[in-house]
Amino acid sequence: MYRLFKEHFARNVVSLDGIWTLDVPKTGQRYYAIVPGVWEAIPELAAFEGVAVYSKAVSVSKGCDIMLRFGGVSHTARVFWNGDEVGSHYNAFTGFEVIIKGVSSGEHRLAVEVDNSFGENSTLHIPNDYFTYGGINRSVELHYLEDAYIARQSFYATENLDGTFDAHVRATVCALKNVSDVQYVLSIADKSTKVSLNQLSGGECREIEVVLPSIMAERWEVRDARLYDLCGVLYAGDRSIDDLIDRVGFRTFEIAGEKMLLNHKRVTIKGFNRHEDHGQLGMSMDAGTMMCDLQLLLDMGANSVRTCHYPNDPLFLDLCDELGILVWEEHHARALPGDILRSELFTKQISDCNTEMITQHVNHPCIYIWGILNECESETEFGHELYRKNFEQLKHLDPTRPVTFASCRHFKDVCLDLVDVVSFNIYPAWYEDVPVSEYLDKLLKWMDENGAKDKPVLISEIGAGAIPGYHDPFRRAKWSEERQADILEKQISAVLASARTSGLYIWQFADVRVDEKWAMRRPRTMNNKGVVDEYRRPKLAYSTVKELYNK
């Protein structure tokens, strides 16, 4: 399942999810693998790193042009159609498309060479404090295309003085062949409009900007979400040749001095950092498993999720749209070393990630802020220029949302002037043996003197570790569930009591697998700071968070 709703009625779309063959050239072995999924679910491949090839027979019902849509491949893909390479992509956490022209009816062979290894061609996927799985980790679809199609639609809303909204839409229409008498019809809520494009030439893409004014719409609120279908239909003469439907929400999000306002009301973030990882499923979870995660988060009183440290599956964002959960989404970069940050390849790969993240996810009303470059060189002049360029790109792609980054450069960060919201990762009482309130007050004072004054402040990470099932009720030693609960009680209470902060994101929701190179710092080769374990079994801290977040 790619989305929670039907994106097309005029366009014929066929899911290619299911059983694929999986060949490992290194060993000569063949397996059967589920798509979407990760190959680590196969016992013999639980620790495999390298190249493997997914393949399946694909039946095409008529001669036409087609599009192959991949939700995600981890982390590098080369796509082959009947043995010919037709496309490639890097990065596990954003989707991509491959168009193949003049496909005949009948059976064809689709193969995807997947590589999850680290090396000189990968700057975003490196040995890290989370695991790089291998496989086709998100859904695959086959789209039948006519002479022209709607490539994308981006939406945002502005509020009028009378409480109505204007809907602003930018659509991109692409022609595969010469086509005449082309019309684009857009509708949302009780409004619609028609734009005549006349003649399109094969290979041409044309952008359309439309404003639908004075829409009477119910607002998208936290835990009270109202969604609307944004419907674009493409006509050639009187024949509909393509369509694209997305779900959007009408809401405002503003920065007012030190406050964040959703629909003109102050919002305090009570959130969790969440990795796409599960003890049995790895990074590839179905909608039901995602929904279970969100039900646990809601039960604890959370109202927000930070997608550390990469763009999340559109299915997860759809669920957050439905449930009214605010999302901080960020691109794929975590604590990267300086030689990578300074490389030309990194510049290209992170730029591609920025573009794909925003163009693919911009319509989700749950996303209220974009984040970049978690814990990178924000204390240096080079870092300031790096952050500036990335923020500039994000603002160009989406000028409607605020931007931030999670810093760990305590008392030396030089990039706070670049952000709309200041965010810091802190671990008092865990990594720093200092009272939480004392450390927080000291850091907040320094921030206000160094670029944070009159800006909202979020604590983007805070937490402590506990090995599941390890109890020490008397000493309450580190790594015991008791110590984790004690520390989280102090941390959450201090942050929520501070008038200067706009909330926090606990690190983290669930324990996650880490790369072997982190094993000496991470018992079980896991990041054990979850309030539930990797199978979602609650630790003692679950009840602590639930009590404090629900106050």
Sequence and secondary structure as in RCSB ss.txt:
>XXXX:A:sequence
MYRLFKEHFARNVVSLDGIWTLDVPKTGQRYYAIVPGVWEAIPELAAFEGVAVYSKAVSVSKGCDIMLRFGGVSH
TARVFWNGDEVGSHYNAFTGFEVIIKGVSSGEHRLAVEVDNSFGENSTLHIPNDYFTYGGINRSVELHYLEDAYI
ARQSFYATENLDGTFDAHVRATVCALKNVSDVQYVLSIADKSTKVSLNQLSGGECREIEVVLPSIMAERWEVRDA
RLYDLCGVLYAGDRSIDDLIDRVGFRTFEIAGEKMLLNHKRVTIKGFNRHEDHGQLGMSMDAGTMMCDLQLLLDM
GANSVRTCHYPNDPLFLDLCDELGILVWEEHHARALPGDILRSELFTKQISDCNTEMITQHVNHPCIYIWGILNE
CESETEFGHELYRKNFEQLKHLDPTRPVTFASCRHFKDVCLDLVDVVSFNIYPAWYEDVPVSEYLDKLLKWMDEN
GAKDKPVLISEIGAGAIPGYHDPFRRAKWSEERQADILEKQISAVLASARTSGLYIWQFADVRVDEKWAMRRPRT
MNNKGVVDEYRRPKLAYSTVKELYNK
>XXXX:A:secstr
   SS   SSS EEE  EEEEEEETTTTEEEEEEESS GGGSGGGTT  SEEEEEEEEEESSSEEEEEEES  BS
EEEEEETTEEEEEEE TTS EEEEEEEE SEEEEEEEEEE   STT SSS S SS    B  S EEEEEE SEEE
EEEEEEEEE TTS EEEEEEEEEEESS EEEEEEEEEETTEEEEEEEEEE TT EEEEEEEEEEE   B BTTB 
  EEEEEEEEETTEEEEEEEEEE B  EEEETTEEEETTEE  EEEEE  S BTTTBT   HHHHHHHHHHHHHT
T  EEEETTS   HHHHHHHHHHT EEEEE S BS  HHHHTSHHHHHHHHHHHHHHHHHHTT TTEEEEE  BT
 STTSHHHHHHHHHHHHHHHHH TTS EE EE  TTT   GGG SSEEEE  BTTTB S HHHHHHHHHHHHHTT
T TTS EEEEEE   B TT   TTT  TBSHHHHHHHHHHHHHHHHH TT  EEEES SB EE  GGGTTTSGGG
EE   SB TT  B HHHHHHHHHHT 
